[in-house]
């Protein structure tokens, strides 16, 4: 969700790769991931399996120092390859424990920022390699293409880290596209008294020495880079237990007002019940834990579904908590291949809010649909097609509300039985994968045994108000 609501690095032990000679036909890897909205993001020629991130952060100066140990597999023969890295400076690069030459291409108005690496030995397609990058700098307060804060956003008490759509490169070298999912380890060193929270679960207890504390986190579920986080602040931690013993770890900024803490506590208390509810809609919760990071710095002004542990800029409402939880199925586990299909994230999560609201005694999804559909035909709302909104309107209201309305219109077209079968098969059949709108259309047609091209063209791709509803 991206709409308004707010010591030395530790190098991780990894398996030593097999080194093989590469034929002379090797070529440079692409410096683009191929997304038409963000062509400077992502890279070609390899697939990342794991990121081991050792981070040291000083809130007083805003400086971040890191060592990234990246396990990747070459998908073609390469004599060079690149990682996205923006606003930070690499000082040393190793490939398979051997020094590699490198150069950095700074970001420009279109985004980007590349670390181009030339290893001593060329990489043969199909072989696994370990790339180590030592780097550092001051991330500051990066902004995305819409001018909103994102990536590693520094504040006096720590950091608010929310990467959507391609802000992970502001704090570590990365293949910053939704299709290259990987597992993660985080070792985060911060001043004593601060708490560092990342995805997955903590490993052991924090260790404090010489006025600094090191936190270790491990995320074993495949994760798109935009869903990673390393948020740092003055947090109080509480635990809940979800269905089947699922650990729920909540971190709430102790500097929130008493009123905001009360609101936050009441809404986070509903998380176990929400998980149980969405289990019935989408199938079993797809990850190893859940929880929340609630920050008092409201300048970001939004929440994001960072995997297993959404971040909230300020106290979240009940519907926002439901929205970010639903994203764990639709968006995080089942992730669009390209950003033009963001409605598969936001339209689905908004519709999930509607379902939860009805369950809680509020308006029905049909009533919510009617509110959206009452928007006049000449309103700019209808000019943004959810299936191709453009990078400037990636987080426009239509992506959320028109996308959700399209799902309710589909429900009316195919009937409740087929509709909820479609939702469940969408989540369970594409778990840990990447999808397109065409995939969803094909599934809906298979289940309903109806031809739905015209329906989706009207609701998802046409910059006009659909007629007859």
The 8 nearest C-alpha neighbors of each residue, nearest first, counted from 0:
[[1, 303, 302, 2, 304, 345, 323, 301],
 [2, 0, 301, 394, 303, 302, 3, 163],
 [1, 3, 301, 0, 394, 4, 302, 300],
 [2, 4, 301, 300, 1, 5, 302, 299],
 [3, 301, 300, 5, 2, 302, 315, 312],
 [312, 300, 297, 301, 299, 313, 298, 311],
 [7, 55, 188, 8, 211, 189, 213, 56],
 [6, 8, 55, 9, 188, 54, 64, 53],
 [7, 9, 53, 54, 66, 65, 55, 6],
 [10, 8, 53, 11, 7, 186, 66, 54],
 [9, 11, 53, 8, 12, 66, 68, 51],
 [10, 12, 51, 9, 13, 68, 53, 52],
 [13, 11, 10, 14, 51, 68, 15, 9],
 [12, 14, 11, 15, 129, 70, 68, 16],
 [13, 15, 16, 12, 129, 70, 17, 128],
 [16, 14, 13, 17, 95, 129, 128, 96],
 [17, 15, 128, 127, 14, 18, 95, 129],
 [16, 18, 19, 15, 127, 128, 126, 95],
 [19, 17, 16, 20, 95, 128, 126, 127],
 [18, 20, 21, 17, 123, 122, 126, 120],
 [21, 19, 22, 120, 121, 18, 123, 122],
 [22, 20, 123, 121, 122, 19, 23, 76],
 [21, 23, 24, 25, 20, 123, 76, 121],
 [22, 24, 25, 21, 121, 26, 78, 76],
 [23, 25, 22, 26, 76, 21, 77, 78],
 [24, 26, 76, 77, 78, 23, 22, 121],
 [27, 25, 77, 78, 28, 24, 76, 79],
 [28, 26, 79, 78, 77, 80, 29, 25],
 [29, 27, 80, 44, 43, 79, 77, 26],
 [28, 30, 43, 42, 31, 27, 44, 80],
 [31, 29, 42, 81, 43, 28, 41, 32],
 [32, 30, 42, 41, 33, 39, 29, 38],
 [31, 33, 41, 42, 34, 40, 43, 176],
 [32, 34, 31, 38, 35, 41, 37, 42],
 [33, 35, 38, 37, 36, 32, 337, 338],
 [36, 34, 38, 37, 33, 337, 339, 338],
 [37, 35, 34, 390, 38, 338, 389, 339],
 [38, 36, 34, 39, 35, 40, 110, 109],
 [37, 39, 34, 35, 40, 31, 33, 36],
 [38, 40, 111, 31, 37, 110, 41, 109],
 [41, 39, 38, 111, 37, 175, 31, 32],
 [40, 42, 32, 175, 174, 31, 176, 83],
 [43, 41, 31, 32, 30, 29, 174, 81],
 [42, 44, 29, 28, 45, 32, 30, 31],
 [45, 43, 28, 74, 75, 73, 29, 77],
 [44, 46, 73, 74, 72, 43, 71, 47],
 [45, 47, 72, 71, 179, 73, 48, 74],
 [48, 46, 71, 49, 70, 181, 72, 179],
 [47, 49, 181, 71, 70, 182, 46, 50],
 [50, 48, 182, 181, 70, 183, 69, 47],
 [51, 49, 69, 183, 68, 52, 184, 182],
 [50, 52, 184, 68, 67, 183, 185, 11],
 [53, 51, 67, 185, 66, 50, 184, 186],
 [52, 54, 8, 186, 9, 66, 65, 187],
 [55, 53, 65, 187, 8, 64, 188, 186],
 [56, 54, 188, 64, 63, 187, 6, 8],
 [55, 57, 63, 189, 62, 58, 188, 54],
 [56, 58, 62, 59, 61, 60, 189, 63],
 [59, 57, 61, 157, 60, 155, 156, 56],
 [60, 58, 57, 61, 155, 156, 62, 157],
 [61, 59, 62, 58, 57, 137, 155, 56],
 [60, 62, 58, 57, 137, 59, 153, 63],
 [63, 61, 137, 60, 57, 136, 56, 64],
 [62, 64, 56, 135, 136, 55, 137, 61],
 [65, 63, 135, 55, 54, 134, 56, 136],
 [66, 64, 54, 134, 53, 135, 133, 8],
 [65, 67, 133, 53, 132, 8, 52, 134],
 [66, 68, 52, 132, 131, 51, 69, 53],
 [69, 67, 131, 51, 130, 50, 52, 66],
 [68, 70, 50, 130, 129, 49, 67, 51],
 [71, 69, 129, 49, 48, 128, 47, 130],
 [72, 70, 47, 48, 46, 128, 127, 69],
 [71, 73, 127, 46, 45, 126, 128, 125],
 [72, 74, 45, 124, 125, 75, 126, 44],
 [73, 75, 124, 45, 44, 125, 72, 46],
 [76, 74, 124, 44, 73, 77, 123, 125],
 [75, 77, 123, 25, 124, 122, 26, 73],
 [78, 76, 25, 26, 122, 79, 27, 121],
 [77, 79, 121, 26, 25, 27, 117, 122],
 [80, 78, 117, 27, 77, 116, 28, 118],
 [81, 79, 28, 116, 115, 27, 77, 117],
 [80, 82, 115, 114, 116, 30, 113, 42],
 [81, 83, 114, 173, 172, 174, 113, 84],
 [82, 84, 113, 173, 172, 168, 112, 174],
 [85, 83, 168, 172, 112, 113, 114, 169],
 [84, 86, 112, 169, 168, 87, 106, 83],
 [85, 87, 138, 169, 88, 84, 136, 137],
 [88, 86, 136, 135, 85, 84, 134, 89],
 [87, 89, 134, 135, 136, 90, 86, 103],
 [88, 90, 134, 133, 91, 135, 132, 87],
 [91, 89, 134, 133, 88, 92, 132, 135],
 [90, 92, 133, 132, 89, 93, 134, 98],
 [93, 91, 132, 131, 99, 98, 133, 94],
 [94, 92, 98, 131, 97, 96, 99, 130],
 [95, 93, 130, 97, 96, 129, 118, 99],
 [94, 96, 129, 97, 128, 93, 130, 16],
 [97, 95, 93, 94, 98, 129, 131, 130],
 [98, 96, 93, 94, 95, 99, 119, 118],
 [99, 97, 93, 92, 94, 96, 100, 119],
 [100, 98, 118, 93, 92, 117, 119, 94],
 [99, 101, 117, 116, 118, 98, 92, 102],
 [102, 100, 116, 115, 117, 99, 114, 103],
 [101, 103, 115, 114, 116, 104, 100, 113],
 [104, 102, 114, 113, 115, 105, 101, 112],
 [103, 105, 113, 112, 114, 106, 102, 115],
 [106, 104, 112, 103, 107, 113, 85, 111],
 [107, 105, 112, 111, 110, 85, 104, 108],
 [106, 108, 110, 109, 105, 111, 112, 104],
 [109, 107, 110, 106, 111, 144, 39, 105],
 [108, 110, 107, 111, 39, 106, 37, 144],
 [111, 109, 106, 107, 108, 39, 112, 40],
 [110, 112, 39, 106, 40, 113, 109, 107],
 [111, 113, 106, 85, 105, 84, 104, 83],
 [114, 112, 83, 104, 84, 103, 82, 115],
 [113, 115, 103, 82, 81, 102, 84, 83],
 [116, 114, 81, 102, 101, 80, 113, 103],
 [117, 115, 101, 80, 79, 81, 100, 118],
 [116, 118, 79, 100, 99, 101, 78, 119],
 [119, 117, 99, 120, 94, 121, 116, 100],
 [120, 118, 99, 121, 117, 97, 98, 100],
 [121, 119, 118, 122, 20, 21, 78, 19],
 [120, 122, 78, 21, 77, 118, 123, 119],
 [123, 121, 77, 76, 21, 78, 120, 124],
 [122, 124, 76, 21, 126, 125, 75, 77],
 [123, 125, 75, 74, 76, 73, 126, 122],
 [124, 126, 73, 74, 72, 123, 127, 75],
 [127, 125, 72, 124, 73, 123, 128, 122],
 [128, 126, 72, 71, 16, 73, 125, 17],
 [129, 127, 16, 71, 70, 95, 72, 130],
 [128, 130, 70, 95, 69, 94, 71, 131],
 [129, 131, 94, 69, 93, 68, 95, 70],
 [132, 130, 68, 93, 92, 67, 69, 94],
 [131, 133, 92, 67, 66, 91, 134, 130],
 [134, 132, 66, 91, 90, 89, 65, 92],
 [135, 133, 89, 88, 65, 90, 64, 132],
 [136, 134, 64, 87, 88, 63, 65, 89],
 [135, 137, 87, 62, 63, 88, 138, 64],
 [136, 138, 62, 139, 61, 63, 87, 135],
 [139, 137, 86, 169, 136, 140, 151, 170],
 [140, 138, 153, 137, 152, 141, 61, 151],
 [139, 141, 152, 153, 138, 148, 142, 151],
 [142, 140, 148, 149, 139, 150, 152, 143],
 [143, 141, 148, 147, 146, 149, 140, 144],
 [142, 144, 146, 145, 147, 149, 148, 141],
 [143, 145, 146, 391, 142, 390, 147, 110],
 [146, 144, 143, 147, 391, 142, 392, 390],
 [147, 145, 142, 143, 144, 148, 141, 149],
 [148, 146, 142, 143, 145, 149, 299, 144],
 [149, 147, 142, 299, 141, 140, 143, 146],
 [150, 148, 142, 161, 162, 141, 166, 143],
 [149, 151, 166, 162, 161, 160, 167, 169],
 [150, 152, 160, 170, 169, 159, 153, 138],
 [153, 151, 140, 159, 158, 150, 160, 139],
 [154, 152, 158, 139, 140, 157, 61, 151],
 [153, 155, 157, 156, 158, 152, 58, 159],
 [156, 154, 58, 157, 59, 153, 61, 158],
 [157, 155, 154, 232, 58, 233, 158, 231],
 [158, 156, 231, 232, 154, 58, 155, 153],
 [159, 157, 153, 231, 230, 152, 154, 160],
 [158, 160, 152, 230, 151, 161, 153, 231],
 [161, 159, 151, 230, 228, 150, 152, 229],
 [162, 160, 150, 149, 163, 228, 303, 159],
 [163, 161, 166, 150, 225, 167, 149, 164],
 [164, 162, 225, 165, 166, 161, 149, 226],
 [163, 165, 162, 225, 166, 338, 143, 167],
 [166, 164, 163, 167, 175, 162, 225, 40],
 [165, 167, 162, 150, 168, 169, 163, 164],
 [168, 166, 162, 169, 150, 225, 165, 170],
 [167, 169, 84, 171, 166, 170, 83, 85],
 [170, 168, 85, 167, 166, 150, 151, 171],
 [171, 169, 168, 151, 167, 138, 172, 150],
 [170, 172, 168, 173, 169, 84, 167, 67],
 [173, 171, 84, 83, 82, 168, 67, 170],
 [174, 172, 83, 82, 175, 168, 171, 84],
 [173, 175, 41, 82, 42, 176, 83, 179],
 [174, 176, 41, 173, 40, 224, 165, 83],
 [175, 177, 41, 178, 174, 179, 32, 40],
 [178, 176, 223, 179, 336, 224, 180, 175],
 [177, 179, 176, 336, 180, 433, 223, 334],
 [180, 178, 177, 176, 46, 223, 47, 181],
 [179, 181, 223, 222, 221, 178, 177, 224],
 [182, 180, 221, 48, 49, 222, 47, 179],
 [181, 183, 49, 221, 219, 218, 220, 222],
 [184, 182, 50, 218, 49, 51, 217, 185],
 [183, 185, 217, 51, 216, 52, 218, 50],
 [184, 186, 52, 216, 215, 53, 187, 51],
 [187, 185, 215, 53, 214, 54, 52, 9],
 [186, 188, 54, 214, 213, 55, 53, 185],
 [187, 189, 213, 55, 212, 54, 6, 56],
 [190, 188, 212, 56, 211, 55, 193, 191],
 [191, 189, 211, 193, 212, 192, 210, 57],
 [190, 192, 211, 212, 210, 193, 189, 207],
 [191, 193, 190, 194, 233, 212, 211, 189],
 [192, 194, 233, 232, 191, 190, 189, 231],
 [193, 195, 232, 231, 233, 234, 196, 192],
 [196, 194, 231, 230, 214, 229, 187, 193],
 [195, 197, 230, 229, 231, 194, 198, 228],
 [198, 196, 229, 228, 216, 230, 199, 195],
 [199, 197, 218, 307, 308, 306, 228, 227],
 [198, 200, 218, 217, 307, 288, 216, 197],
 [199, 201, 216, 217, 202, 198, 218, 288],
 [202, 200, 216, 215, 203, 217, 199, 214],
 [201, 203, 215, 216, 200, 217, 204, 214],
 [204, 202, 201, 205, 215, 214, 216, 206],
 [203, 205, 206, 202, 214, 201, 215, 213],
 [204, 206, 214, 213, 212, 207, 203, 215],
 [205, 207, 213, 212, 204, 208, 214, 211],
 [208, 206, 212, 211, 213, 205, 210, 191],
 [209, 207, 210, 211, 212, 206, 191, 213],
 [210, 208, 211, 207, 212, 191, 6, 190],
 [211, 209, 191, 208, 190, 207, 212, 192],
 [210, 212, 190, 191, 207, 208, 189, 209],
 [211, 213, 207, 191, 206, 189, 188, 190],
 [212, 214, 188, 206, 187, 205, 207, 189],
 [215, 213, 205, 187, 186, 195, 188, 212],
 [214, 216, 186, 202, 185, 201, 187, 213],
 [217, 215, 201, 185, 202, 200, 184, 197],
 [216, 218, 184, 199, 200, 183, 219, 185],
 [219, 217, 199, 183, 198, 220, 182, 184],
 [218, 220, 182, 217, 221, 183, 199, 287],
 [219, 221, 218, 182, 222, 286, 287, 181],
 [222, 220, 181, 182, 180, 219, 431, 223],
 [223, 221, 180, 181, 220, 182, 224, 226],
 [222, 224, 180, 177, 225, 226, 179, 181],
 [223, 225, 226, 227, 175, 167, 222, 177],
 [224, 226, 162, 163, 223, 227, 167, 164],
 [227, 225, 305, 224, 306, 223, 162, 228],
 [226, 228, 224, 225, 305, 198, 306, 229],
 [229, 227, 197, 160, 230, 198, 161, 305],
 [230, 228, 197, 196, 160, 195, 231, 227],
 [229, 231, 159, 158, 160, 196, 195, 228],
 [230, 232, 195, 157, 158, 194, 196, 229],
 [233, 231, 157, 193, 194, 156, 234, 158],
 [232, 234, 193, 252, 253, 194, 156, 235],
 [235, 233, 252, 251, 250, 253, 232, 194],
 [234, 236, 251, 250, 253, 252, 237, 233],
 [235, 237, 250, 249, 234, 251, 238, 248],
 [238, 236, 249, 248, 250, 235, 239, 251],
 [239, 237, 248, 247, 249, 236, 240, 246],
 [238, 240, 247, 246, 248, 241, 237, 271],
 [241, 239, 246, 245, 244, 247, 271, 238],
 [240, 242, 271, 245, 244, 246, 243, 239],
 [241, 243, 244, 245, 275, 271, 240, 274],
 [244, 242, 245, 241, 240, 246, 275, 283],
 [243, 245, 242, 241, 240, 246, 247, 239],
 [244, 246, 241, 240, 243, 242, 288, 247],
 [247, 245, 288, 240, 244, 241, 239, 248],
 [246, 248, 290, 289, 239, 238, 240, 288],
 [249, 247, 290, 238, 237, 289, 246, 239],
 [248, 250, 291, 290, 237, 236, 292, 238],
 [251, 249, 236, 292, 234, 235, 291, 293],
 [252, 250, 293, 234, 235, 292, 253, 249],
 [253, 251, 234, 294, 254, 233, 255, 295],
 [252, 254, 255, 234, 233, 235, 251, 295],
 [253, 255, 252, 295, 256, 233, 234, 294],
 [256, 254, 295, 253, 252, 259, 260, 257],
 [257, 255, 259, 258, 260, 254, 253, 261],
 [256, 258, 260, 259, 261, 255, 262, 254],
 [257, 259, 261, 256, 260, 262, 255, 263],
 [260, 258, 262, 256, 261, 314, 257, 255],
 [261, 259, 263, 257, 262, 258, 255, 264],
 [260, 262, 264, 258, 259, 263, 257, 265],
 [263, 261, 259, 265, 260, 264, 258, 266],
 [262, 264, 260, 266, 314, 261, 265, 259],
 [265, 263, 261, 267, 262, 266, 260, 268],
 [264, 266, 268, 262, 263, 267, 261, 269],
 [265, 267, 317, 268, 263, 269, 264, 262],
 [266, 268, 269, 264, 270, 265, 263, 320],
 [267, 269, 265, 266, 270, 264, 271, 239],
 [270, 268, 267, 272, 266, 271, 273, 265],
 [269, 271, 273, 272, 267, 268, 274, 266],
 [272, 270, 241, 274, 273, 269, 275, 242],
 [273, 271, 275, 270, 269, 274, 276, 241],
 [272, 274, 270, 276, 275, 271, 269, 277],
 [275, 273, 271, 277, 276, 272, 278, 270],
 [274, 276, 278, 272, 273, 277, 242, 271],
 [275, 277, 273, 274, 278, 279, 272, 280],
 [276, 278, 280, 279, 274, 275, 281, 273],
 [277, 279, 282, 283, 275, 276, 281, 280],
 [280, 278, 277, 276, 282, 281, 275, 283],
 [279, 281, 277, 278, 282, 423, 276, 419],
 [282, 280, 423, 278, 426, 277, 279, 422],
 [283, 281, 278, 279, 423, 280, 427, 284],
 [282, 284, 278, 285, 281, 279, 277, 427],
 [283, 285, 278, 286, 282, 274, 328, 327],
 [286, 284, 283, 328, 332, 287, 327, 430],
 [287, 285, 288, 284, 220, 307, 289, 327],
 [286, 288, 199, 245, 285, 289, 220, 307],
 [289, 287, 246, 307, 286, 245, 247, 199],
 [288, 290, 307, 247, 308, 248, 246, 291],
 [291, 289, 248, 247, 308, 249, 307, 309],
 [290, 292, 249, 308, 309, 250, 310, 293],
 [291, 293, 310, 250, 251, 309, 311, 249],
 [294, 292, 251, 311, 310, 252, 313, 250],
 [295, 293, 252, 312, 296, 313, 311, 292],
 [294, 296, 313, 255, 252, 297, 254, 312],
 [297, 295, 294, 298, 312, 5, 313, 299],
 [296, 298, 5, 312, 300, 313, 299, 295],
 [299, 297, 300, 5, 296, 312, 148, 301],
 [300, 298, 5, 297, 148, 301, 312, 147],
 [5, 301, 299, 3, 297, 298, 312, 4],
 [302, 300, 5, 3, 4, 2, 312, 1],
 [301, 303, 311, 310, 0, 312, 1, 5],
 [304, 302, 0, 310, 309, 305, 1, 161],
 [303, 305, 309, 323, 306, 326, 0, 310],
 [306, 304, 226, 309, 308, 303, 227, 307],
 [305, 307, 226, 308, 304, 198, 331, 309],
 [308, 306, 289, 288, 198, 199, 290, 305],
 [307, 309, 291, 290, 306, 289, 305, 198],
 [310, 308, 304, 305, 291, 303, 292, 323],
 [309, 311, 292, 303, 302, 293, 291, 305],
 [312, 310, 302, 293, 313, 5, 294, 292],
 [5, 311, 313, 297, 294, 301, 300, 302],
 [314, 312, 5, 295, 297, 294, 311, 293],
 [313, 315, 263, 259, 293, 262, 316, 311],
 [316, 314, 319, 263, 313, 311, 320, 317],
 [315, 317, 319, 318, 320, 266, 314, 263],
 [316, 318, 266, 320, 319, 321, 315, 267],
 [317, 319, 321, 320, 316, 352, 322, 356],
 [318, 320, 322, 316, 321, 317, 315, 323],
 [319, 321, 317, 323, 322, 318, 324, 316],
 [322, 320, 318, 324, 319, 323, 352, 325],
 [321, 323, 319, 348, 325, 320, 324, 352],
 [324, 322, 304, 326, 320, 325, 321, 319],
 [323, 325, 321, 326, 322, 327, 320, 304],
 [326, 324, 322, 327, 323, 348, 328, 321],
 [327, 325, 329, 330, 323, 328, 324, 348],
 [326, 328, 331, 325, 324, 329, 332, 330],
 [327, 329, 332, 326, 325, 331, 426, 330],
 [330, 328, 326, 333, 344, 327, 331, 325],
 [329, 331, 344, 334, 326, 333, 332, 328],
 [330, 332, 327, 334, 333, 328, 329, 326],
 [331, 333, 431, 328, 430, 334, 330, 327],
 [334, 332, 330, 329, 432, 331, 430, 429],
 [333, 335, 330, 433, 331, 332, 434, 432],
 [336, 334, 434, 433, 337, 435, 340, 341],
 [335, 337, 433, 434, 178, 435, 177, 334],
 [338, 336, 335, 339, 34, 340, 177, 435],
 [337, 339, 340, 341, 335, 36, 336, 34],
 [338, 340, 387, 337, 341, 386, 388, 389],
 [341, 339, 338, 342, 386, 343, 335, 337],
 [340, 342, 343, 344, 338, 339, 345, 335],
 [341, 343, 346, 345, 344, 398, 340, 385],
 [344, 342, 341, 340, 347, 346, 345, 335],
 [345, 343, 330, 342, 341, 329, 347, 346],
 [344, 346, 342, 399, 348, 347, 349, 343],
 [345, 347, 402, 403, 399, 342, 349, 348],
 [346, 348, 350, 345, 349, 344, 343, 403],
 [349, 347, 351, 345, 322, 350, 325, 346],
 [350, 348, 352, 346, 351, 347, 403, 399],
 [351, 349, 403, 353, 347, 352, 348, 346],
 [350, 352, 348, 354, 349, 353, 347, 355],
 [353, 351, 349, 355, 350, 354, 322, 318],
 [352, 354, 350, 356, 351, 364, 355, 357],
 [355, 353, 351, 357, 356, 352, 358, 364],
 [354, 356, 358, 352, 357, 353, 351, 359],
 [357, 355, 353, 361, 359, 358, 354, 352],
 [356, 358, 361, 363, 360, 354, 359, 355],
 [357, 359, 355, 356, 360, 354, 361, 363],
 [360, 358, 356, 357, 361, 355, 354, 362],
 [359, 361, 357, 358, 356, 362, 363, 355],
 [362, 360, 357, 356, 359, 363, 358, 355],
 [361, 363, 357, 366, 356, 367, 364, 360],
 [362, 364, 357, 366, 365, 367, 361, 353],
 [363, 365, 367, 353, 366, 368, 354, 362],
 [366, 364, 368, 363, 367, 369, 407, 362],
 [367, 365, 369, 363, 368, 364, 362, 370],
 [366, 368, 364, 370, 365, 369, 363, 371],
 [369, 367, 365, 371, 404, 366, 370, 364],
 [368, 370, 372, 366, 371, 367, 373, 365],
 [371, 369, 367, 373, 368, 372, 366, 374],
 [372, 370, 368, 369, 373, 374, 367, 400],
 [371, 373, 369, 374, 370, 368, 404, 375],
 [372, 374, 370, 371, 369, 375, 368, 376],
 [373, 375, 372, 371, 376, 378, 370, 380],
 [376, 374, 378, 377, 373, 372, 464, 381],
 [375, 377, 464, 378, 374, 381, 463, 379],
 [378, 376, 375, 379, 381, 464, 380, 463],
 [377, 379, 380, 375, 376, 381, 374, 382],
 [380, 378, 382, 381, 377, 383, 376, 375],
 [379, 381, 378, 382, 397, 383, 396, 374],
 [382, 380, 463, 464, 379, 383, 462, 378],
 [383, 381, 462, 379, 463, 380, 384, 378],
 [382, 384, 388, 381, 462, 397, 385, 380],
 [385, 383, 460, 462, 388, 386, 459, 387],
 [386, 384, 398, 459, 388, 387, 342, 402],
 [385, 387, 459, 460, 340, 384, 339, 388],
 [386, 388, 339, 385, 384, 389, 460, 340],
 [387, 389, 384, 385, 392, 383, 393, 386],
 [390, 388, 392, 391, 387, 393, 339, 36],
 [389, 391, 393, 392, 36, 388, 144, 37],
 [390, 392, 389, 393, 145, 144, 388, 394],
 [393, 391, 395, 394, 388, 389, 390, 383],
 [392, 394, 390, 391, 395, 388, 389, 398],
 [395, 393, 392, 1, 398, 2, 396, 399],
 [394, 396, 392, 397, 398, 393, 399, 383],
 [395, 397, 399, 398, 400, 394, 380, 401],
 [398, 396, 401, 400, 399, 395, 380, 385],
 [399, 397, 385, 342, 396, 402, 395, 401],
 [400, 398, 346, 345, 397, 402, 396, 401],
 [399, 401, 403, 397, 402, 396, 404, 398],
 [402, 400, 397, 404, 403, 399, 405, 398],
 [401, 403, 346, 405, 399, 400, 404, 398],
 [404, 402, 346, 350, 400, 406, 405, 401],
 [403, 405, 401, 407, 368, 406, 402, 400],
 [406, 404, 408, 402, 403, 407, 458, 401],
 [405, 407, 409, 403, 404, 408, 410, 402],
 [408, 406, 410, 404, 409, 405, 411, 403],
 [407, 409, 405, 411, 410, 406, 404, 412],
 [410, 408, 412, 406, 407, 411, 405, 413],
 [411, 409, 407, 418, 414, 408, 412, 413],
 [410, 412, 408, 409, 414, 413, 407, 415],
 [411, 413, 409, 410, 414, 408, 407, 418],
 [412, 414, 410, 411, 447, 417, 409, 418],
 [415, 413, 410, 411, 416, 417, 412, 418],
 [414, 416, 418, 417, 410, 419, 413, 411],
 [415, 417, 418, 419, 414, 420, 413, 421],
 [416, 418, 420, 415, 419, 414, 447, 421],
 [419, 417, 415, 421, 410, 420, 416, 414],
 [418, 420, 422, 421, 417, 416, 415, 423],
 [419, 421, 417, 423, 418, 422, 424, 416],
 [420, 422, 418, 419, 424, 423, 425, 443],
 [423, 421, 419, 425, 420, 424, 281, 418],
 [422, 424, 281, 420, 426, 425, 421, 282],
 [425, 423, 427, 428, 421, 426, 422, 420],
 [426, 424, 422, 423, 428, 427, 421, 429],
 [427, 425, 423, 424, 281, 429, 428, 430],
 [426, 428, 424, 430, 429, 425, 423, 282],
 [427, 429, 424, 425, 426, 430, 423, 432],
 [430, 428, 432, 427, 426, 333, 425, 431],
 [429, 431, 332, 432, 427, 333, 428, 426],
 [432, 430, 332, 333, 429, 221, 433, 334],
 [433, 431, 429, 430, 333, 334, 332, 434],
 [434, 432, 334, 336, 335, 333, 178, 429],
 [433, 435, 335, 336, 334, 438, 432, 333],
 [436, 434, 438, 437, 335, 336, 340, 439],
 [435, 437, 439, 438, 440, 340, 434, 343],
 [438, 436, 440, 435, 439, 441, 434, 442],
 [439, 437, 441, 435, 436, 440, 434, 442],
 [438, 440, 436, 442, 441, 437, 443, 435],
 [439, 441, 437, 443, 442, 438, 444, 436],
 [442, 440, 438, 444, 439, 443, 437, 445],
 [443, 441, 445, 439, 444, 440, 446, 438],
 [444, 442, 440, 446, 445, 441, 447, 421],
 [445, 443, 449, 441, 448, 447, 442, 446],
 [446, 444, 442, 448, 443, 447, 441, 449],
 [445, 447, 443, 444, 448, 442, 417, 421],
 [448, 446, 444, 449, 445, 417, 443, 413],
 [447, 449, 444, 445, 446, 450, 443, 413],
 [450, 448, 444, 447, 451, 445, 413, 443],
 [449, 451, 444, 452, 448, 453, 447, 454],
 [452, 450, 454, 453, 449, 444, 455, 440],
 [453, 451, 455, 454, 456, 450, 440, 457],
 [452, 454, 456, 451, 455, 457, 450, 458],
 [453, 455, 451, 457, 452, 456, 458, 409],
 [456, 454, 458, 459, 457, 452, 453, 451],
 [455, 457, 460, 453, 454, 459, 458, 452],
 [456, 458, 461, 455, 454, 465, 459, 460],
 [459, 457, 455, 456, 405, 465, 460, 454],
 [458, 460, 386, 385, 455, 384, 456, 457],
 [461, 459, 384, 456, 386, 457, 458, 462],
 [460, 462, 457, 463, 384, 456, 459, 458],
 [463, 461, 382, 384, 383, 381, 460, 464],
 [464, 462, 381, 461, 382, 465, 376, 384],
 [463, 465, 381, 376, 466, 462, 461, 458],
 [466, 464, 457, 458, 463, 467, 468, 461],
 [467, 465, 468, 464, 457, 463, 376, 458],
 [466, 468, 465, 464, 372, 408, 457, 454],
 [467, 466, 465, 408, 372, 369, 411, 368]]
